[in-house]
């Protein structure tokens, strides 16, 4: 139920979650004045091959480890479904819970914002949520946004850290220290994640 506060919805595969994700979420807390940020791991992202995706429970656990020391961060399992989940569906759920567009913030990098028209029902995202986009170098051109869209561009904490690069580093036996929280680094090592894969 809507408690009258402002929340951020941060979806993705988080394979793995990294400090760039945390920097964006923390910057949004301060910059927008959010009360909390919900990390929403997608069990079956429509744009990724499931055979290349780490098991949902492992990705969920890495998020829990990464956010356990921040009382403003929470994990939501809204998109833990056997079928593909779409961002607009999660936004619709919170809209039905009484959240207005000025309370509901959808966090994305500028790379994702540029591609948002390729997502399913992007008009619902724009209609019912305020978009909070962090600038990512190389993605300055985000294209034309619909008239009336509520978009907040944020360059605080801009970074180029990516999950795909972290996977490549692990696969090559190279250090990922400081790219992920220490607890996540240990979890990846203890569970032998990303060892025999690329990208």
Beta strands, then each sheet from edge to edge (+ up, - down):
strand 1: 7-12
strand 2: 36-41
strand 3: 73-76
strand 4: 104-109
strand 5: 130-134
strand 6: 151-154
sheet 1: 3+ 2+ 1+ 4+ 5+ 6+
end
